[in-house]
Amino acid sequence: MTRDQVLEAAVNAVKYAKGFTENVEFSSEDGSRSDPDFLCKVFGAAIEAGATTINLPDTVGYAMPDEFAACSPRAKEHAGDGSCDSQRPLPQ
C-alpha cells in the first residue's frame, strides 16, 4: 500500500466503526517500527475521523525500551492537547 492508501484505509476503517459505536480504538500494528512523522499523520487522520482511543503497540517487541519511550511523547504532542497515550482514551 502507498502512504495515501494507508491514510485512506485508516480513515475509512474508523468511520465504518463509528457507525456501530462511539468508542473507536485505532491501533498502529507494530507502530514502533513506523516512520514517526507518518505515524503521527495517520494518528491525526484517525482522530479526525472519530477515533476515541489511539493505541501505540510494539507488537513484536522490536523496540528497545528507550526507543519505545520516545514514541509516546511524539504521539501525545500530535493529539493536540497532550492526552493521547498508548491504551488511554482521548477526552470527549
N, C-alpha and C positions, 0 to 999 in steps of 0.2 A: 504494500500500500504506500502511496505517496503521503507526504505530510498533510496535504489538503484533504486527502481521503480519510486519513486518521481523524482529523478535526471534524469532518462531516459525520463520520460514523459515531464519534463520541457524542456529538450534539444530538444526532438522531436517536441514539440509544437512551439518553437522558430524557428527551422529550417523550419518547414512547413510554418509558417507565412512569413519567409524571401522569400519564393517562390512567394509571392504576393506583397510585399512592402519592401522597405529598412528600414522604420521606424517601428520597432517592440518594443512594450512595454511589459514588463513582470511584472506581479503583484503577490505578495505573499498574497493570500487571508488571511486576518486577521493575518498578519505576526508578529505582536507584541506578539502573544502567542506562537510563534515557538521557538525552541531551537536556540539561537543566532548563535552558531557555524555551525549548519546545515543550517540555513537560509543563512549565508554567503556563504556556499558551493554551495547552489542552485543558489544564485545570480551570483557567479563566473561562474558556468556552463552555465547559461542563457546568460551572457555577452559573454563568449567564443563562444557560439552557434550563436551569432549575435544580441542579444537584444541591442537596442539603448537607451532605457529608462527603468529604474528599478523603480517600484512603491513599496513603503513600507506602505501599508494601515493598519490602526487599524479599520477594517471594522465594528465591533460591539461596538467600544468604550470601550473595555475591559481594556486597559492600562491606568494607571494614567498618567497625563502629564509628570511628571519627568521620568517615565518608558519609555514612548514612545520617549521622547527626547534622551534617552540613546541609542535607537536602531539606529538612523540615523547616528551618527558618526562611529559606527562599520561598517555599510553598506558602508559609504563613504571610509573608510580605505580599505575595501576589494576590492573596484573598482580599486585600484592601484594608481590612480592619484588624488584621493580625489574629483572627480567630480560627483560621484553618489549620488543622493539625491532623496528623495521621490518627484515624479512629476516633475523632472527636467531631460531633456535629457542628455545622455552621449555625450562628444565631439566626432566628427567624425574624 
